[in-house]
Every structure is written in structure tokens, then in C-alpha cells.
Amino acid sequence: MPIGTYNYVKSGPRRALGNLLRMLLNRLRLELYRSWRVSDEAVREGRIWPPQAYSMAGMARLDQLQDAVETALKEGCPAT
């Protein structure tokens, strides 16, 4: 998780120092990260909110959506 995500809970001087550090690291094309562990099951079910993602839906819901679209295309369902 990018460290900039946590800036909203810091005091003014700490936030300013964090922003300065992030700007310096950006110039060097580096980024600080804080890691945490999540279970594969939580990811599949969409129970976590990742700081950066293409979708907030879990893999189970995305698989269900893919199956529905493939079935509709295979069976020739008319669009309404």
C-alpha cells in the first residue's frame, strides 16, 4: 500500500514531511510501501478494499460475470 494513503491521519508537520519524502522518492522513481497479509479467500470474495485495483469486485463475482456474458453470447440472447 503506498505510504501516501495514510496521510489523512497524520498531523500537519508529519504530513508535510511525508509529502516532501514522497516528492523526493518520485524524482528517483521510487515509492515507499507498507505491506499487510490478506487471505486468498478474502481476495476471491472481494472482502478487502485494495488501495490500487482495476475493480473492487472479488474474483468470484468477476468469474460469475464472465460466465454470464459467455452464456449470453453463446445462446445468442438479444440485446434490449
WOURQUI-V729293 format. One record per backbone hydrogen bond with DSSP energy under -0.5 kcal/mol. CO is the residue of the C=O (numbers start at 1). NH is the residue of the N-H. Records with the same first field share a line. If there is no record, write none. Layout:
CO: NH + NH
This chain:
1: 34
2: 5
3: 6
4: 7
6: 9
7: 10
11: 15
12: 16
13: 17
14: 18
15: 19
16: 20
17: 21
18: 22
19: 23
20: 24
21: 25
22: 26
23: 27
24: 28
25: 30
26: 29
32: 3
39: 43
40: 44
41: 45
42: 46 + 47 + 48
43: 46 + 59
44: 60
48: 50
58: 62
59: 63
60: 64
61: 65
62: 66
63: 67
64: 68
65: 69
66: 70
67: 71
68: 72
69: 73
70: 74
71: 75
72: 76 + 77
